[in-house]
Amino acid sequence: MKVGGIMKKIISILLVLCLSGCTALDLIDAYNENQTNDTYKNEYNYNYKETTTTEENQNQTKDGFTVKNSNQSKKNDTENNQTKNGFQLTNKENKQLKSLYLFYYDQLSPVQKAVYEDLYTFLQKPSSLYKLKKAAKTEDFFTAMTAFRYDFPEAYWLEGYRYYSDSEKRVTSITISIPEDLETKMAQVDAIANNVVAAVANESTYNKLKYFYEWIINWTIYQSNECDQDFTSVFLLKQSVCAGYSRTFQYLCKKAGIKCTYVPGDTNEPHAWNLVELNGKYYWVDVTWGDPVYDDGTQTLNYHYFMTTDEVLFRTHYTLDGKVLLNSYDSIDVFKFPQCTDNSLSYYVQMGAYFPTYDYYGIRSYVLQKLNENPYQYFEFQIGDIASYQQALDYLFSENYLYMTGILQEYFGYEFRYYYYYWGDTGIIGIQVY
């Protein structure tokens, strides 16, 4: 199953002068397969070099660190290695792994973590055949592999791997066809990603998140392609579906040291988005739905699902998929997700454009403020309570009241026309004066 359908989000807009509004028709795209600090310390870059050798005493240069496998260094590392279920990580590998935000790894059992750490070693030194340090039950292997691929968007090339098992049905090794251009692609991706991150190096964490969100939307056209399940479709082709959007956001956050993960789930079809942890609180981000495709083929950035809550997200994003596929028919429910209840970092709260309930005077003040800034700009505001949102539509735009017309007359007099737009799923209302 792939993440990404024919269309991401089509919003049907009916423009009607003054008295009528616009409804949103959601047809969404889809998804594929399978701490309290603002940031974590990420000391490493992600530069990959393909190799097919399996000789243990070869030097390994990956992700900005080198493991010198001379007999002496191997001896020293072994003496100080962390031992888990028969598998050992070198100090350098362990330090590097622990410096990352590993949302799914943290939910694994000790046995599954050992497999995951084994896969991490494989990531540093890709080869067409990799033998696990210790054989693992298929359930443990699939769980660890799923967690690993969710935590590491740069391991996109692992799709299509094959595994081999012993007489006890334990996974012993995997084979994979490593892309010949892996090193070149990763160098190109990192060159772009590093520039994006560097552009906001001195900004707050919130501004970095907002910049990454905007950059992906402005850089990318929503369109399926041969690599739309990974971030190379965004960075290199500038076109992708939800899997590419969300993995790109995850990777930029990873490079910036921001706690962010990839989340699979369902809307009216399989979909993918992100979870951000900031100051010990959690927020949802759906970059794909911030890049809607309109009937005329245009795409316009919005912030409807940027740093939002459960209460808003789950009106349209119906389920979170924490399952691990064991085969074509069976799956197990493994991964859990935290509640996202803090609304303080919503774009509309941050912009002073959020009203918990219908508030005529608050809305009037906000509308006049925006008109004074630029009378012909498009602007939006959000009403949190759905019942109050319906009340706002009635009071502001129905023929019985026309309160919005009255507010606009305070600024323009009687020489103006306007359109309004509304999105019932998020309680957002947009205004455009012409």
Secondary structure, DSSP 8 states (H G I E B T S, - for coil): --S--S-S-EE-----SSS------------------SB----------------TTS-EEETTEEE---HHHHHHHHHH-EEETTEEE-HHHHHHHHTS--TTGGGS-HHHHHHHHHHHHHHHS--SEEEEEEEEEHHHHHHHHHHHHHH-GGGGGGTT-EEEE-TTSEEEEEE----TTHHHHHHHHHHHHHHHHHHTTTS-HHHHHHHHHHHHHHH-EE---TTTTSTHHHHTTSEE-HHHHHHHHHHHHHHHTBEEEEEEEESSSEEEEEEEEETTEEEEE-SGGGS-EETTS-B----TTEEE-HHHHTTT--EE--EEE-SSS-EEE----------TTSHHHHTT-EESS--HHHHHHHHHHHHHH-TT--EEEEESSHHHHHHHHHHHHSTTT-HHHHHHHHHHTT---EEEEEETTTTEEEEEE-
